[in-house]
Amino acid sequence: MNPDSTALRRARVGLFGTFATSGFVMGAWAAALPSVDRRLGLGEARLGTLLLLIQVVGLVTMLAAGKLAARTTTRGLLRWTGPATQLVLVAPALAPSYETLLVCGAIYGVGVGFVEVGLNAHSVELERYYQRPVVSSFHGFWSLGGAAAGALTSLGLTLGLGNQAMLVITALACTVVFAACTRPLLPPPPQAADGDSGGAPARPARIGVTVLGAMFVLGLGGHLIESGAIDWANLHAARVLQADEALAPLSYTVFACAMTVFRLLGDPIRARLGPGRTLLGAGTLATAGYTLVLLAGAAGGLPLAWAGWILAGSGIALVVPVLFSAVGEAGGSPSNIALISISGSTGLLLGPAAIGYLAEATDLTVGLMVPAALAVFITLVGPVTMRRLLPDRSPERTVPVAATN
C-alpha cells in the first residue's frame, strides 16, 4: 500500500532533517579539529593519521552497511545507527590522550559508514515513491548543515564557549534531532508492476559488473574533483596566484556555495534532462571550471580562478546525486548504493595524496590536472554508462511526476 501525500511529505521533511543533522555533525567535527589538535598536541602527522583512520574505518563499514540495510531496511538502519553516531561525537571531544582519540575516531568512523549508506539508500527509496528526482536536494541540505555548523562554531568561540563544550552540546542535541527525524521515514516501496506501485516488495535488480565498475570510477572521480577544491583551492590561490591572505580562503567558499546551490536546484534539472545529459552537462561544467583554474596562473589571476571554481562546483554538485538516483531507478540494491558511497570515500581518501604527491614532484598546477582529467572522464563516460544502466530510457524521457509535494 502506497503512503498518502501527507505521509510522503512528512517522510521527505524527516529525511531533510537527517541529512542536515548529519552534515551539521560533520561540520562541527571539522571546525573543532584545530582545538583538538592544540589540546592534545597532535601535530600534522598524528592528526593526519586520525583523519585517515576515520575514513578507512568508515569505508570498510560501508561494505557491511549495504547488506545490513537489505536485512533491516534502510529506515531500520538509520533508526538504530543514526542517533548513536551523533552521540559518539562526545567521545573524541572528551578524549584525554592521542591513543584514546584513535579508538574514539575509529568508533566514529563506524557510525559515519552506517549513516552515509543509510541516508543515501533511503533517499533513493523515497525517490521511488515520488517517481521524480528528489535526491539532489537532500545532498544540498547536508551541505547547508555543514555550513551552519561552521558558522555556529565561529559564533560560539566568539562568545567564549570552548570547543569541547560545543561538541558535547552538538552531540547531545543532534542525537535527539536525528532520532526525531527518523520517525516519519517510510518502509521500502513495493515492487512496481505494469506502471503500478502495488505488489510484493521489490527484488533488487542485478546490475552488470562492467556498469558497476564504471559507476564506481564515476563516483570516485566526482569526489576526487570535490576533494581537489576542498584541499587545494585556497592553497592554489595563495601559492600559485599569490593572492592576499584575506582573499585566498574565498576560493573554496565560492566553490562550496555554487555546489550547494546547484544541489538544491539539481532535481528539476535532472527531471528535464535525464541522467545521461545531466552528467554530460555536469562534466562539461567541471571541465571548463578546472580549465579556467589551470589558466589563471598564466593570465586572469584570482578572478578567473574564482570563475573556474564556481563552474566546477556547479557541475560536480550534480554528479553523485545522479549516480545514486540512477542506481535506484535501475532497481539496484542497498549494496549497490553502498558501492557508490564507497567510491566517494575512496575518492576523498586518494584525492589529497594523488594531487599532493604530483604537486610535490612538479607543481600544484600540474597536480590539479588530475581532477581536471577526471572531469573529462565524467563528460565522456557518464552518458554512456547511464544508457547501459537504463537501456529502456530514451534521452527525452524524464521520470514521471506521481507526487507533487
Secondary structure, DSSP 8 states (H G I E B T S, - for coil): ----HHHHHHHHHHHHHHHHHHHHHHHHHHHHHHHHHHHHT-HHHHHHHHHHHHHHHHHHHHHHHHHHHHHH-HHHHHHHHHHHHHHHTHHHHH--SHHHHHHHHHHHHHHHHHHHHHHHHHHHHHHHHHTS--HHHHHHHHHHHHHHHHHHHHHHHHTT--HHHHHHHHHHHHHHHHHHHHTT-----B--BTTB--SSB-------HHHHHHHHHHHHHHHHHHHHHHHHHHHIIIIIS---TTTTTHHHHHHHHHHHHHHHHHHHHHHHHHHHHHHHHHHHHHHHHHHHHHHHTTTTHHHHHHHHHHHHHHHHTTHHHHHHHHHHHTT--HHHHHHHHHHHHHHHHHHHHHHHHHHHHS-HHHHTHHHHHHHHHHHHHHHHHHHHHSTT--TT---------
